[in-house]
Amino acid sequence: MKLKQISVFLENKKGRLAEVTSLIAAEKINIRALSLADTTDFGVLRLIVNDPDKCFDVLKKNNFVAQQTDVIAVEVLDKPGGLQKILDAFDDTDVNIEYMYAFVEKKSDNAIVIFRIDQPDRAIKVLEKNKITVLSSEIISKL
Amino acid sequence: MIWNSHYESMEREKLIKIQSERLCEMVDRVYRKVPFYRKRLDEKGVKPRDIDHISDITKLPFLTKDDMRDVYPFKLLAVDPIDIVEVHTSSGTTGKPVVDAYTRQDISLWSEAMARTLAMGDTSRTDSVHNAYGYGLFTGGLGVHYGARLIGANVIPISGGNTARQLAILQDFKSTVLTCTPSYSLYLAEAAKEQGLDFKKMSVRVGLFGAEPWSEGMRREIESKLHLKALDIYGLTEIIGPGVSSECEYQDGLHICEDLFYPEIINPKTGDVLSDGEKGELVITTLTKQGTPVLRYRTRDITYLNHEPCRCGRTAVRMHRLLGRTDDMLIIRGVNVFPSQIEEVLLRIEGIEPHYQLVIDRREQLDNLEVLVEMNERLFSDEIKNLERFEQEISEGLYSALGIHTRVKLVEPKSIPRSEGKAKRVVDKRQL
């Protein structure tokens, strides 16, 4: 099950990140997870939110360059070696991880890792074969 | 020291006579030998017999930068190609480069003009000239080289780049004359400071700086940091290269070698010739050049003339240091750059919209060109590496078109100011 991630182009200027978060907050959109990749001049903010379509619209309406990308969310046991199991599963295949980030789930002992993968469908198959749970967007938005 | 006082300090009347003779001979020659000029003169209804005096020059048509591109590469040639011994070109940043083809005699006249230039800085046989202008198709390096050779000075053909080696050689060879762009001289000063070298202890006493516009403020900075006398020199490939004009020790305007290069100042809109002191576009005619003679070339450089004899003893007319341009050409690290060329490169890249801005700055004494490009949905990617690859693609495209390194910066959409009509494409922050 793929998940929609919103990515936003941000110049490295004071206050830009706060503008995005305030726009999202005003629409009562909740951020589940985020990661910010940056260079000297600009950054790319990646967001997992409870309502990606609405979030995308709000950003576009406010002249932000945004994009929706499919990512995969995987539940990882919050203990040593948890992540290793998943990476090992990918390691034997030709699936490439472009980037990933993680957050901890409140209701359980598990961590959730977001993977951006060049072939998400193939990655899901690999994970399922290895009996690793891929989380649906419904679950993520209800967390 | 005056290299050629016969011509440089000639009485005005006598000079006008020589200029008139040379102009008549030149017009006659190009009319016979260059179909391009014959056509131009015929179109204007001018025959060589109508030219009898230098003041008749106003009857002749102008030659523009666009014409120069049309005649690429050798349509201005007025001699048998076998008589050409050397060719130089401009950087060719606006599409086709401007070609200057020299006969043996032209190289002599160039050497003469450059010897006059170098002599303005008192260069003599006892001097060592550290020549940091680029050698190659660019006229700077070899122009200085030929002048120094004619004088009999020791020329050190170091060319551009490798600053550490420049400083070592400058120091070890005890060079007395420095030739480079003004901004590079300041870069040398900075680098020397970092290496703990003191220009006070070096032997350089005079610098001949050109190929880019600079100011009195910059002169003061150069003179105090490099402990030398800084002279402004001017020239352009279309005419000969460096050697068209240069400042004497009084630093009060650039003496034009007007027995070789006849200057006029015109109103760029009407083409009318203006008088001394009136600002306008500099127009130059080569009076003696054989290979590619140039008739009333519009330089697009803005200045004014002063025919008063100078304290130095020269009577040759002086032009004020450049005051600007009639077009939007930028000079970045000595390279001519037009915003339109940058636009062309950008728009060739899939997905780029024509929203860009050029920001020019002088950092650590070197010109820096930053190209701001607005991000849009077609270009955007959630992966940094794609965005960085895209930046690189732009800067490589610009490098191959302009020959200079630029810094590409992706910016947010609508962050570049839009304006009614002409967009503000260029922000020049340089304090010249």
HADDOCK unambig.tbl for C-alpha pairs under 7 A between the chains (distance, minus, plus):
assign (segid A and resid 7 and name CA) (segid B and resid 382 and name CA) 5.62 0.50 0.50
assign (segid A and resid 10 and name CA) (segid B and resid 412 and name CA) 6.65 0.50 0.50
assign (segid A and resid 11 and name CA) (segid B and resid 411 and name CA) 5.91 0.50 0.50
assign (segid A and resid 11 and name CA) (segid B and resid 412 and name CA) 6.19 0.50 0.50
assign (segid A and resid 41 and name CA) (segid B and resid 409 and name CA) 6.71 0.50 0.50
assign (segid A and resid 44 and name CA) (segid B and resid 382 and name CA) 6.38 0.50 0.50
assign (segid A and resid 63 and name CA) (segid B and resid 413 and name CA) 6.77 0.50 0.50
assign (segid A and resid 65 and name CA) (segid B and resid 376 and name CA) 5.85 0.50 0.50
assign (segid A and resid 65 and name CA) (segid B and resid 377 and name CA) 5.71 0.50 0.50
assign (segid A and resid 66 and name CA) (segid B and resid 377 and name CA) 6.83 0.50 0.50
